[in-house]
Amino acid sequence: MPYTVALLAAASEEQGPGDTLRIVLLVSIVGAALLAWFLLRGYGNDDNND
């Protein structure tokens, strides 16, 4: 995994900030989706412990 990050960083340095911003945006969207799933998964249980 660290090799992939280093490879992406080296490739983005050659082409300007566009690729870096694209990677950051993609990672943040995936992270937000995982965070939403983690926070909302507890609301679907049917324990009925009123």
Secondary structure, DSSP 4 states (H G I P E B T S, - for coil): -HHHHHHHHHHHHHH-HHHHHHHHHHHHHHHHHHHHHHHHGGGG------
